[in-house]
Structure formats: C-alpha cells, structure tokens
C-alpha cells in the first residue's frame, strides 16, 4: 500500500525501447526488413524503374521509426500471441485464431499505418492484401502454425506506407529537378 507522502512517478514513454521492441518482435515473428522492402520494390518498380533495393530498405526503416507504426506493430503482434496461447475471450479467441473473414479489426489496425503517408497507401495496401505476395503468403498460411491474423496486414501496411513515402518523395524530387519548390516536404 502506498504511503500518502509518496508520489507516484508519472509514466514516461521510452521511445528507444519502443523502437527496439518493434524491430525485435518483427524479427521474433520471422519478418525481415528485406522481405518488407521486397514488397515495396514489387509495388513501385513499375513507376520508378531506377528504384534500388537500398532505397526500399531505407523507406521501410523510415516508416518503422514512426511511433504510430510502432504502436500498431506491437499491438497486433501481442494480439496474435495471445490468440496462439488461447488467452483471448470467446468468441474473439476463435475469430482471431481462425482469421475470420468478417473480422476486420486487423485491417483497421493496418490502416493506422497506411494513413501515416496519405491515401495513396490505401490502394497499395488493398493490392498487396488481395495478392498476398512474398512474405505475406507465408504469414497468411494457416497450416504453418503461428497465428498471424494481425501481422500479415501490418507487414502489408508497412510496405504500402513505404511505397507511398517513395511516391511522395519522387514527386518532390521531380518538382525540384524542374526548378519548382515542392509544396510539401513533410514526408519524413
């Protein structure tokens, strides 16, 4: 029991720990930055033939620095883990465990990532969510054991956000090359 004279120390977010936990949990769940960057390349190579894998990796890294993205990654992975352990209330347990088609909260969480870089990410996200290329096919494979109801959507959203970031930056570069001052430089 607390003594009245003892003040409770206010909570203070440690951004470095959140960023490290995000990367650590993606790794623990079997997702690499390179796999996400491969999705970005697939989404953008048609529009930017000179795009390099290094640029794709850099943009994925930048997306993962965003607090909103880190929050979504950690929340989704936690829900997947709880479902694997049978720790959710019924019928939520069964819905997440089986990736119920009418359960859309996993996509809603992914939208919070896509929204960070504007609406162009929605079209990219819809495309990769439907196709399930690369790492998304593996994450979506229910026969492999782990529950990835949230993670497959989160990974697709990170790739879509990175693709959107590239599109915004390439437009700014084009405008600068034409001698115009870009209207917005807030795509960090």
N, CA, C and O of each residue as an XYZ file, in Angstrom:
752
protein
N       0.848     -1.181      0.000
C       0.000      0.000      0.000
C       0.889      1.237      0.000
O       1.889      1.302      0.714
N       0.506      2.218     -0.814
C       1.283      3.442     -0.921
C       1.066      4.333      0.291
O      -0.032      4.421      0.840
N       2.148      4.989      0.689
C       2.019      5.990      1.732
C       1.600      7.292      1.082
O       2.052      7.598     -0.021
N       0.744      8.070      1.738
C       0.249      9.322      1.134
C       1.365     10.281      0.746
O       1.220     11.048     -0.206
N       2.485     10.244      1.480
C       3.566     11.184      1.178
C       4.404     10.750     -0.037
O       5.174     11.546     -0.574
N       4.253      9.500     -0.466
C       4.979      9.021     -1.631
C       4.193      9.356     -2.894
O       3.031      8.978     -3.044
N       4.847     10.063     -3.782
C       4.198     10.399     -5.039
C       4.461      9.303     -6.050
O       5.559      8.753     -6.139
N       3.432      9.008     -6.802
C       3.589      8.037     -7.873
C       4.373      8.708     -8.999
O       4.073      9.830     -9.407
N       5.388      7.991     -9.488
C       6.196      8.526    -10.572
C       5.359      8.454    -11.848
O       4.859      7.389    -12.208
N       5.210      9.590    -12.529
C       4.398      9.567    -13.755
C       5.053      8.723    -14.843
O       6.276      8.661    -14.966
N       4.203      8.085    -15.616
C       4.676      7.270    -16.733
C       5.351      8.166    -17.756
O       4.884      9.270    -18.037
N       6.441      7.685    -18.301
C       7.133      8.404    -19.361
C       7.552      7.401    -20.426
O       8.276      6.447    -20.141
N       7.101      7.616    -21.635
C       7.410      6.728    -22.745
C       8.897      6.748    -23.054
O       9.510      7.814    -23.108
N       9.469      5.585    -23.254
C      10.854      5.484    -23.674
C      10.851      5.106    -25.154
O      10.723      3.932    -25.501
N      10.992      6.098    -26.011
C      10.884      5.898    -27.456
C      11.896      4.898    -27.987
O      11.582      4.116    -28.885
N      13.089      4.912    -27.452
C      14.121      3.972    -27.912
C      13.704      2.531    -27.629
O      13.878      1.652    -28.473
N      13.149      2.291    -26.433
C      12.713      0.934    -26.085
C      11.560      0.480    -26.976
O      11.489     -0.690    -27.351
N      10.669      1.389    -27.311
C       9.542      1.043    -28.182
C      10.055      0.682    -29.574
O       9.623     -0.309    -30.162
N      10.972      1.483    -30.095
C      11.539      1.216    -31.427
C      12.288     -0.119    -31.436
O      12.149     -0.902    -32.375
N      13.074     -0.376    -30.400
C      13.818     -1.636    -30.315
C      12.877     -2.829    -30.199
O      13.100     -3.863    -30.828
N      11.831     -2.686    -29.399
C      10.862     -3.778    -29.235
C      10.147     -4.060    -30.554
O       9.870     -5.216    -30.875
N       9.852     -3.024    -31.309
C       9.185     -3.201    -32.601
C      10.032     -4.055    -33.525
O       9.541     -5.023    -34.106
N      11.297     -3.701    -33.661
C      12.210     -4.464    -34.533
C      12.406     -5.888    -34.006
O      12.401     -6.854    -34.769
N      12.579     -5.995    -32.694
C      12.798     -7.298    -32.071
C      11.612     -8.230    -32.304
O      11.802     -9.402    -32.628
N      10.381     -7.715    -32.141
C       9.209     -8.568    -32.299
C       8.930     -8.910    -33.753
O       8.436    -10.001    -34.038
N       9.228     -8.018    -34.672
C       9.118     -8.387    -36.088
C      10.065     -9.552    -36.372
O       9.691    -10.527    -37.022
N      11.294     -9.434    -35.875
C      12.293    -10.491    -36.066
C      11.833    -11.809    -35.409
O      11.913    -12.873    -36.024
N      11.358    -11.727    -34.167
C      10.905    -12.934    -33.460
C       9.763    -13.622    -34.195
O       9.620    -14.843    -34.133
N       8.954    -12.834    -34.889
C       7.815    -13.390    -35.628
C       8.202    -13.773    -37.057
O       7.342    -14.130    -37.863
N       9.509    -13.696    -37.370
C      10.009    -14.199    -38.631
C       9.924    -13.253    -39.811
O       9.937    -13.697    -40.959
N       9.836    -11.953    -39.550
C       9.733    -10.973    -40.633
C      11.011    -10.138    -40.668
O      11.447     -9.600    -39.651
N      11.606    -10.041    -41.867
C      12.812     -9.229    -42.020
C      12.486     -7.925    -42.749
O      11.495     -7.824    -43.471
N      13.336     -6.950    -42.539
C      13.212     -5.667    -43.237
C      13.343     -5.909    -44.745
O      12.638     -5.288    -45.540
N      14.237     -6.805    -45.126
C      14.430     -7.112    -46.541
C      13.144     -7.653    -47.176
O      12.795     -7.264    -48.291
N      12.444     -8.538    -46.480
C      11.196     -9.076    -47.027
C      10.157     -7.979    -47.237
O       9.427     -7.986    -48.229
N      10.095     -7.041    -46.301
C       9.154     -5.926    -46.456
C       9.603     -5.057    -47.632
O       8.779     -4.614    -48.432
N      10.908     -4.818    -47.730
C      11.446     -3.998    -48.828
C      11.184     -4.652    -50.185
O      10.968     -3.953    -51.176
N      11.199     -5.975    -50.239
C      10.879     -6.670    -51.493
C       9.451     -6.384    -51.928
O       9.179     -6.254    -53.122
N       8.538     -6.286    -50.972
C       7.156     -5.901    -51.291
C       7.111     -4.476    -51.843
O       6.394     -4.193    -52.803
N       7.885     -3.589    -51.224
C       7.947     -2.199    -51.684
C       8.447     -2.161    -53.128
O       7.873     -1.471    -53.970
N       9.502     -2.893    -53.404
C      10.052     -2.933    -54.762
C       8.996     -3.427    -55.749
O       8.830     -2.856    -56.827
N       8.290     -4.480    -55.379
C       7.247     -5.017    -56.251
C       6.178     -3.957    -56.547
O       5.698     -3.843    -57.675
N       5.819     -3.195    -55.526
C       4.779     -2.172    -55.685
C       5.238     -0.971    -56.507
O       4.428     -0.348    -57.193
N       6.536     -0.639    -56.447
C       6.996      0.617    -57.035
C       7.865      0.511    -58.281
O       8.059      1.514    -58.968
N       8.397     -0.673    -58.597
C       9.362     -0.775    -59.711
C       8.770     -0.350    -61.048
O       9.486      0.186    -61.893
N       7.493     -0.576    -61.251
C       6.833     -0.179    -62.497
C       6.852      1.341    -62.674
O       6.978      1.843    -63.791
N       6.725      2.056    -61.576
C       6.637      3.517    -61.624
C       7.998      4.192    -61.571
O       8.171      5.299    -62.081
N       8.962      3.521    -60.951
C      10.310      4.076    -60.787
C      11.329      2.996    -61.146
O      11.897      2.358    -60.260
N      11.562      2.787    -62.447
C      12.442      1.691    -62.883
C      13.851      1.745    -62.291
O      14.507      0.710    -62.178
N      14.318      2.915    -61.917
C      15.650      3.039    -61.330
C      15.684      2.827    -59.829
O      16.735      2.980    -59.206
N      14.564      2.480    -59.245
C      14.477      2.277    -57.797
C      15.401      1.141    -57.372
O      15.438      0.088    -58.009
N      16.138      1.362    -56.300
C      17.058      0.330    -55.804
C      16.501     -0.325    -54.542
O      15.648      0.236    -53.854
N      16.992     -1.491    -54.267
C      16.594     -2.187    -53.044
C      17.031     -1.388    -51.819
O      16.346     -1.397    -50.796
N      18.160     -0.703    -51.918
C      18.629      0.131    -50.803
C      17.612      1.234    -50.487
O      17.350      1.529    -49.321
N      17.041      1.842    -51.542
C      16.010      2.876    -51.321
C      14.774      2.271    -50.658
O      14.171      2.882    -49.775
N      14.410      1.082    -51.084
C      13.248      0.417    -50.496
C      13.489      0.121    -49.020
O      12.622      0.367    -48.181
N      14.667     -0.409    -48.708
C      15.023     -0.703    -47.313
C      15.013      0.582    -46.491
O      14.465      0.613    -45.389
N      15.618      1.642    -47.025
C      15.664      2.917    -46.317
C      14.260      3.432    -46.011
O      14.012      3.942    -44.918
N      13.350      3.305    -46.959
C      11.996      3.791    -46.741
C      11.230      2.930    -45.741
O      10.422      3.452    -44.972
N      11.469      1.622    -45.740
C      10.873      0.761    -44.720
C      11.398      1.172    -43.348
O      10.635      1.273    -42.387
N      12.703      1.406    -43.263
C      13.312      1.838    -41.991
C      12.684      3.136    -41.496
O      12.405      3.281    -40.305
N      12.464      4.069    -42.401
C      11.869      5.359    -42.027
C      10.432      5.179    -41.532
O      10.022      5.818    -40.564
N       9.678      4.316    -42.193
C       8.308      4.044    -41.753
C       8.324      3.445    -40.347
O       7.505      3.810    -39.504
N       9.252      2.533    -40.100
C       9.323      1.880    -38.787
C       9.760      2.821    -37.667
O       9.653      2.471    -36.492
N      10.246      3.998    -38.012
C      10.615      4.987    -36.982
C       9.403      5.751    -36.460
O       9.484      6.417    -35.427
N       8.297      5.657    -37.162
C       7.099      6.402    -36.763
C       6.440      5.735    -35.564
O       6.222      4.524    -35.554
N       6.130      6.527    -34.573
C       5.523      5.994    -33.347
C       4.205      5.287    -33.628
O       3.944      4.231    -33.052
N       3.362      5.848    -34.506
C       2.070      5.228    -34.816
C       2.271      3.820    -35.383
O       1.501      2.905    -35.094
N       3.299      3.668    -36.179
C       3.607      2.372    -36.778
C       4.071      1.400    -35.695
O       3.619      0.256    -35.649
N       4.954      1.847    -34.845
C       5.450      1.001    -33.762
C       4.296      0.539    -32.872
O       4.229     -0.627    -32.485
N       3.396      1.458    -32.555
C       2.250      1.096    -31.716
C       1.401      0.019    -32.373
O       0.979     -0.930    -31.711
N       1.150      0.156    -33.659
C       0.332     -0.826    -34.377
C       1.032     -2.181    -34.438
O       0.400     -3.218    -34.239
N       2.334     -2.174    -34.712
C       3.097     -3.425    -34.787
C       3.027     -4.159    -33.448
O       2.702     -5.346    -33.406
N       3.324     -3.471    -32.380
C       3.349     -4.123    -31.066
C       1.962     -4.598    -30.638
O       1.830     -5.672    -30.052
N       0.935     -3.813    -30.923
C      -0.433     -4.198    -30.562
C      -0.873     -5.429    -31.350
O      -1.413     -6.376    -30.779
N      -0.642     -5.413    -32.648
C      -1.048     -6.547    -33.483
C      -0.329     -7.826    -33.122
O      -0.946     -8.886    -33.024
N       0.969     -7.732    -32.925
C       1.736     -8.928    -32.556
C       1.261     -9.463    -31.204
O       1.152    -10.676    -31.025
N       0.983     -8.584    -30.267
C       0.507     -9.032    -28.953
C      -0.810     -9.781    -29.081
O      -1.003    -10.813    -28.439
N      -1.710     -9.273    -29.899
C      -2.996     -9.957    -30.078
C      -2.810    -11.314    -30.755
O      -3.475    -12.283    -30.388
N      -1.913    -11.391    -31.740
C      -1.616    -12.678    -32.368
C      -1.055    -13.667    -31.348
O      -1.448    -14.833    -31.327
N      -0.134    -13.198    -30.501
C       0.458    -14.074    -29.486
C      -0.588    -14.567    -28.492
O      -0.613    -15.746    -28.140
N      -1.438    -13.672    -28.050
C      -2.491    -14.067    -27.103
C      -3.423    -15.104    -27.736
O      -3.861    -16.042    -27.070
N      -3.720    -14.928    -29.023
C      -4.567    -15.913    -29.716
C      -3.857    -17.266    -29.801
O      -4.486    -18.306    -29.609
N      -2.551    -17.259    -30.087
C      -1.791    -18.513    -30.142
C      -1.831    -19.249    -28.808
O      -1.858    -20.479    -28.761
N      -1.834    -18.483    -27.734
C      -1.813    -19.058    -26.389
C      -3.215    -19.339    -25.851
O      -3.364    -19.819    -24.727
N      -4.241    -19.044    -26.647
C      -5.615    -19.276    -26.213
C      -6.039    -18.357    -25.086
O      -6.875    -18.731    -24.264
N      -5.476    -17.159    -25.035
C      -5.679    -16.252    -23.908
C      -6.756    -15.181    -24.130
O      -6.947    -14.316    -23.275
N      -7.450    -15.229    -25.249
C      -8.478    -14.226    -25.515
C      -9.850    -14.762    -25.110
O     -10.049    -15.973    -25.011
N     -10.776    -13.863    -24.882
C     -12.133    -14.289    -24.541
C     -12.828    -14.827    -25.793
O     -12.537    -14.410    -26.914
N     -13.734    -15.747    -25.577
C     -14.525    -16.296    -26.673
C     -15.702    -15.349    -26.919
O     -16.302    -14.872    -25.956
N     -16.040    -15.074    -28.126
C     -15.657    -15.652    -29.403
C     -14.483    -14.933    -30.080
O     -14.100    -15.298    -31.191
N     -13.908    -13.917    -29.425
C     -12.769    -13.207    -30.021
C     -11.615    -14.170    -30.273
O     -10.938    -14.081    -31.298
N     -11.393    -15.084    -29.341
C     -10.326    -16.075    -29.483
C     -10.455    -16.822    -30.803
O      -9.494    -16.908    -31.567
N     -11.620    -17.354    -31.066
C     -11.834    -18.147    -32.274
C     -11.753    -17.294    -33.543
O     -11.257    -17.750    -34.573
N     -12.238    -16.064    -33.460
C     -12.196    -15.188    -34.636
C     -10.763    -14.864    -35.039
O     -10.422    -14.935    -36.220
N      -9.920    -14.509    -34.069
C      -8.528    -14.169    -34.381
C      -7.725    -15.420    -34.713
O      -6.929    -15.421    -35.651
N      -7.932    -16.468    -33.954
C      -7.210    -17.719    -34.185
C      -7.446    -18.256    -35.611
O      -6.546    -18.835    -36.219
N      -8.650    -18.059    -36.126
C      -9.012    -18.572    -37.447
C      -8.998    -17.505    -38.533
O      -9.376    -17.776    -39.673
N      -8.567    -16.297    -38.192
C      -8.541    -15.183    -39.149
C      -9.885    -15.057    -39.864
O      -9.961    -15.023    -41.093
N     -10.924    -14.991    -39.068
C     -12.304    -14.895    -39.553
C     -12.433    -13.800    -40.609
O     -12.024    -12.660    -40.387
N     -13.002    -14.152    -41.750
C     -13.137    -13.230    -42.869
C     -13.953    -11.986    -42.561
O     -13.698    -10.928    -43.137
N     -14.920    -12.087    -41.673
C     -15.749    -10.933    -41.326
C     -15.191    -10.125    -40.160
O     -15.767     -9.109    -39.770
N     -14.079    -10.572    -39.611
C     -13.392     -9.825    -38.551
C     -12.433     -8.863    -39.247
O     -11.459     -9.298    -39.861
N     -12.697     -7.569    -39.159
C     -11.898     -6.602    -39.903
C     -11.017     -5.699    -39.059
O     -10.439     -4.742    -39.573
N     -10.910     -5.987    -37.787
C     -10.106     -5.133    -36.915
C      -8.624     -5.205    -37.286
O      -7.889     -4.236    -37.098
N      -8.187     -6.341    -37.809
C      -6.797     -6.467    -38.241
C      -6.505     -5.478    -39.376
O      -5.437     -4.867    -39.408
N      -7.446     -5.324    -40.298
C      -7.270     -4.344    -41.373
C      -7.355     -2.912    -40.842
O      -6.631     -2.032    -41.309
N      -8.228     -2.681    -39.879
C      -8.360     -1.335    -39.304
C      -7.045     -0.924    -38.644
O      -6.607      0.217    -38.796
N      -6.419     -1.834    -37.920
C      -5.121     -1.541    -37.310
C      -4.085     -1.239    -38.396
O      -3.275     -0.324    -38.248
N      -4.115     -2.002    -39.474
C      -3.193     -1.765    -40.593
C      -3.432     -0.383    -41.214
O      -2.481      0.274    -41.637
N      -4.679      0.056    -41.272
C      -4.986      1.374    -41.841
C      -4.305      2.495    -41.047
O      -3.969      3.538    -41.607
N      -4.106      2.279    -39.753
C      -3.430      3.321    -38.963
C      -1.999      3.509    -39.447
O      -1.441      4.600    -39.324
N      -1.407      2.468    -39.990
C      -0.061      2.566    -40.561
C      -0.131      3.219    -41.932
O       0.632      4.137    -42.232
N      -1.034      2.748    -42.748
C      -1.178      3.264    -44.106
C      -1.464      4.767    -44.085
O      -0.963      5.509    -44.930
N      -2.260      5.208    -43.128
C      -2.642      6.621    -43.027
C      -1.478      7.567    -42.775
O      -1.581      8.758    -43.067
N      -0.381      7.064    -42.243
C       0.744      7.924    -41.895
C       1.282      8.670    -43.112
O       1.750      9.803    -42.990
N       1.218      8.038    -44.289
C       1.758      8.648    -45.509
C       0.702      8.944    -46.558
O       1.018      8.986    -47.747
N      -0.523      9.148    -46.158
C      -1.547      9.598    -47.085
C      -2.317      8.480    -47.759
O      -2.016      7.296    -47.607
N      -3.327      8.903    -48.512
C      -4.297      7.964    -49.068
C      -3.743      7.070    -50.170
O      -4.333      6.025    -50.444
N      -2.648      7.430    -50.808
C      -2.083      6.577    -51.860
C      -1.724      5.194    -51.312
O      -1.736      4.201    -52.039
N      -1.412      5.150    -50.050
C      -1.082      3.874    -49.427
C      -2.252      2.906    -49.378
O      -2.047      1.693    -49.333
N      -3.482      3.425    -49.387
C      -4.651      2.548    -49.353
C      -4.711      1.657    -50.586
O      -5.002      0.467    -50.472
N      -4.442      2.215    -51.758
C      -4.505      1.410    -52.975
C      -3.395      0.359    -52.967
O      -3.614     -0.788    -53.357
N      -2.197      0.759    -52.520
C      -1.104     -0.215    -52.405
C      -1.469     -1.324    -51.431
O      -1.229     -2.502    -51.697
N      -2.052     -0.937    -50.297
C      -2.411     -1.909    -49.274
C      -3.469     -2.885    -49.799
O      -3.346     -4.097    -49.621
N      -4.487     -2.359    -50.433
C      -5.536     -3.224    -50.972
C      -4.985     -4.228    -51.966
O      -5.405     -5.384    -52.006
N      -4.045     -3.770    -52.760
C      -3.428     -4.624    -53.774
C      -2.636     -5.759    -53.127
O      -2.835     -6.924    -53.472
N      -1.745     -5.433    -52.198
C      -0.937     -6.497    -51.577
C      -1.769     -7.376    -50.653
O      -1.463     -8.556    -50.483
N      -2.819     -6.814    -50.053
C      -3.667     -7.612    -49.180
C      -4.433     -8.664    -49.990
O      -4.663     -9.776    -49.514
N      -4.813     -8.312    -51.177
C      -5.529     -9.251    -52.042
C      -4.578    -10.295    -52.648
O      -4.882    -11.488    -52.656
N      -3.424     -9.834    -53.153
C      -2.464    -10.721    -53.811
C      -1.691    -11.615    -52.844
O      -1.416    -12.774    -53.155
N      -1.347    -11.090    -51.689
C      -0.523    -11.780    -50.679
C       0.794    -12.293    -51.262
O       1.089    -13.484    -51.168
N       1.595    -11.396    -51.868
C       2.878    -11.833    -52.427
C       3.955    -11.981    -51.345
O       3.838    -11.433    -50.249
N       4.998    -12.731    -51.684
C       6.184    -12.815    -50.833
C       5.891    -13.235    -49.412
O       5.211    -14.231    -49.166
N       6.417    -12.458    -48.479
C       6.292    -12.757    -47.058
C       4.823    -12.827    -46.625
O       4.496    -13.538    -45.675
N       3.951    -12.110    -47.299
C       2.533    -12.125    -46.926
C       1.897    -13.487    -47.164
O       1.020    -13.903    -46.407
N       2.332    -14.184    -48.209
C       1.814    -15.530    -48.463
C       2.186    -16.459    -47.302
O       1.355    -17.233    -46.828
N       3.430    -16.374    -46.853
C       3.874    -17.209    -45.738
C       3.125    -16.866    -44.451
O       2.675    -17.757    -43.731
N       2.995    -15.568    -44.168
C       2.310    -15.162    -42.943
C       0.838    -15.548    -42.953
O       0.244    -15.778    -41.900
N       0.263    -15.618    -44.122
C      -1.160    -15.928    -44.248
C      -1.433    -17.434    -44.292
O      -2.592    -17.848    -44.249
N      -0.394    -18.250    -44.377
C      -0.547    -19.696    -44.462
C      -0.902    -20.270    -43.083
O      -0.050    -20.347    -42.197
N      -2.144    -20.662    -42.915
C      -2.639    -21.148    -41.615
C      -2.054    -22.519    -41.248
O      -2.071    -22.900    -40.078
N      -1.538    -23.261    -42.231
C      -1.028    -24.607    -41.963
C       0.325    -24.597    -41.266
O       0.776    -25.628    -40.768
N       0.978    -23.430    -41.229
C       2.320    -23.359    -40.638
C       2.310    -23.254    -39.118
O       3.348    -23.452    -38.486
N       1.162    -22.946    -38.516
C       1.077    -22.948    -37.062
C       0.875    -21.604    -36.398
O      -0.167    -21.398    -35.775
N       1.814    -20.679    -36.495
C       1.629    -19.424    -35.764
C       0.406    -18.635    -36.248
O       0.025    -18.710    -37.416
N      -0.187    -17.892    -35.344
C      -1.291    -17.007    -35.693
C      -0.687    -15.683    -36.151
O       0.055    -15.039    -35.410
N      -1.011    -15.287    -37.372
C      -0.539    -14.015    -37.918
C      -1.705    -13.192    -38.453
O      -1.568    -12.484    -39.450
N      -2.841    -13.286    -37.792
C      -4.029    -12.559    -38.240
C      -3.739    -11.078    -38.376
O      -4.152    -10.459    -39.357
N      -3.046    -10.503    -37.426
C      -2.710     -9.083    -37.479
C      -1.422     -8.828    -38.247
O      -1.327     -7.853    -38.993
N      -0.425     -9.701    -38.069
C       0.895     -9.429    -38.620
C       0.913     -9.362    -40.140
O       1.610     -8.517    -40.702
N       0.170    -10.226    -40.822
C       0.201    -10.161    -42.280
C      -0.314     -8.808    -42.773
O       0.234     -8.242    -43.719
N      -1.355     -8.294    -42.141
C      -1.887     -6.978    -42.531
C      -0.923     -5.854    -42.159
O      -0.774     -4.886    -42.904
N      -0.277     -5.985    -41.018
C       0.683     -4.962    -40.577
C       1.871     -4.894    -41.528
O       2.302     -3.804    -41.903
N       2.401     -6.040    -41.919
C       3.544     -6.067    -42.839
C       3.142     -5.473    -44.193
O       3.897     -4.697    -44.781
N       1.959     -5.835    -44.684
C       1.467     -5.245    -45.930
C       1.301     -3.744    -45.814
O       1.571     -3.009    -46.763
N       0.860     -3.291    -44.663
C       0.674     -1.853    -44.449
C       2.006     -1.116    -44.370
O       2.122     -0.002    -44.881
N       3.008     -1.715    -43.743
C       4.336     -1.088    -43.677
C       4.895     -0.937    -45.093
O       5.419      0.119    -45.449
N       4.782     -1.995    -45.895
C       5.255     -1.930    -47.284
C       4.480     -0.879    -48.072
O       5.063     -0.140    -48.865
N       3.188     -0.812    -47.860
C       2.356      0.172    -48.567
C       2.697      1.596    -48.152
O       2.733      2.497    -48.990
N       2.948      1.805    -46.864
C       3.338      3.126    -46.385
C       4.698      3.522    -46.954
O       4.893      4.667    -47.361
N       5.634      2.580    -46.982
C       6.950      2.874    -47.563
C       6.821      3.193    -49.049
O       7.514      4.076    -49.554
N       5.949      2.491    -49.744
C       5.702      2.769    -51.164
C       5.115      4.162    -51.352
O       5.499      4.890    -52.266
N       4.202      4.516    -50.499
C       3.601      5.848    -50.549
C       4.648      6.924    -50.263
O       4.669      7.972    -50.908
N       5.503      6.653    -49.301
C       6.577      7.596    -48.977
C       7.484      7.806    -50.183
O       7.886      8.933    -50.473
N       7.804      6.727    -50.882
C       8.634      6.825    -52.084
C       7.928      7.678    -53.132
O       8.544      8.566    -53.722
N       6.658      7.422    -53.368
C       5.910      8.178    -54.381
C       5.913      9.675    -54.064
O       6.118     10.500    -54.954
N       5.687     10.018    -52.808
C       5.696     11.438    -52.404
C       7.078     12.052    -52.609
O       7.201     13.159    -53.132
N       8.105     11.333    -52.197
C       9.471     11.858    -52.319
C       9.897     11.976    -53.784
O      10.555     12.947    -54.157
N       9.533     11.009    -54.607
C       9.892     11.069    -56.029
C       9.205     12.255    -56.700
O       9.796     12.899    -57.567
N       7.964     12.553    -56.312
C       7.270     13.716    -56.859
C       7.992     15.000    -56.454
O       8.154     15.905    -57.273
N       8.420     15.081    -55.214
C       9.176     16.253    -54.753
C      10.487     16.391    -55.512
O      10.875     17.495    -55.893
N      11.171     15.267    -55.733
C      12.430     15.299    -56.488
C      12.198     15.771    -57.921
O      12.998     16.530    -58.467
N      11.111     15.323    -58.522
C      10.779     15.745    -59.884
C      10.533     17.249    -59.939
O      11.026     17.940    -60.831
N       9.771     17.740    -58.983
C       9.476     19.172    -58.935
C      10.752     19.986    -58.736
O      10.935     21.028    -59.367
N      11.624     19.514    -57.867
C      12.893     20.208    -57.651
C      13.747     20.201    -58.919
O      14.390     21.201    -59.238
N      13.757     19.081    -59.643
C      14.525     18.981    -60.891
C      13.985     19.943    -61.944
O      14.728     20.420    -62.803
N      12.694     20.221    -61.869
C      12.075     21.167    -62.801
C      12.201     22.610    -62.328
O      11.667     23.529    -62.950
N      12.915     22.797    -61.221
C      13.131     24.137    -60.697
C      11.989     24.677    -59.856
O      11.963     25.862    -59.526
N      11.046     23.817    -59.509
C       9.916     24.231    -58.688
C      10.232     23.931    -57.224
O      10.942     22.980    -56.896
N       9.687     24.762    -56.377
C       9.798     24.481    -54.949
C       8.639     23.572    -54.567
O       7.478     23.949    -54.733
N       8.940     22.369    -54.053
C       7.855     21.457    -53.671
C       6.922     22.108    -52.654
O       7.366     22.849    -51.777
N       5.648     21.830    -52.777
C       4.638     22.394    -51.890
C       4.786     21.840    -50.477
O       4.609     22.562    -49.495
N       5.112     20.553    -50.384
C       5.201     19.919    -49.098
C       6.491     19.126    -48.973
O       6.873     18.386    -49.879
N       7.143     19.290    -47.854
C       8.340     18.485    -47.592
C       8.207     17.766    -46.260
O       9.201     17.460    -45.601
N       6.971     17.501    -45.875
C       6.728     16.908    -44.560
C       6.676     15.383    -44.553
O       6.301     14.790    -43.541
N       7.039     14.741    -45.647
C       7.066     13.281    -45.674
C       8.405     12.827    -45.092
O       9.392     12.658    -45.808
N       8.406     12.641    -43.799
C       9.630     12.310    -43.067
C       9.828     10.819    -43.011
O      10.808     10.348    -42.434
